[in-house]
């Protein structure tokens, strides 16, 4: 359970924005979406490798 303490003088909109950011950082929604259907371990590993190659290519642009 996430707890957001509203600071004195802080608007509700700002507190909601902090809550949403904190919720997104927990990656809970991503995990729930991933569990909708079963993915084989080999497929999951292949996707991770593909993502890592893409990130490496982005950072090694000369």
C-alpha positions, 0 to 999 in steps of 0.5 A, spaced: 500 500 500 502 506 497 502 512 502 503 519 500 503 524 505 500 531 503 505 537 505 502 543 508 500 548 503 500 542 497 494 542 492 491 535 491 493 535 484 500 535 486 499 530 491 495 525 486 501 527 481 506 524 486 502 518 487 501 516 480 509 517 479 510 512 485 505 507 483 508 507 476 515 506 479 512 500 483 511 496 476 505 493 479 501 495 473 506 492 468 506 485 472 498 485 472 498 486 464 504 481 464 500 475 467 494 476 463 497 470 459 502 465 460 509 466 456 514 461 455 521 462 459 524 462 452 520 467 449 521 471 455 528 471 455 528 472 447 524 478 449 529 481 454 535 479 450 532 483 444 530 489 449 538 489 451 540 489 444 536 495 442 538 499 448 545 498 447 544 500 440 541 506 442 547 508 447 553 506 442 551 511 437 557 514 434 
